[in-house]
């Protein structure tokens, strides 16, 4: 946790946004794809 806090204070904003939002975005896309396939079948 301490390393993440240090990263939040030292890294560039753009890099942090990509690194922290990319996993959440991928997870939401996988969930939406699962729901779509579940609806079809």
Phi, psi and omega in degrees: 000324181295324179294320179296318179297320178294320178298320182296331181271343188246329184285163175286150184300315182299316180295320178296317180299317180293313184294326183268333183266338182299313178299321179294319179295317179297318178299318179293323178293319178296318179297317179295319178296318177300315179296322178296313179295321179296324178291319182292315183261000000 
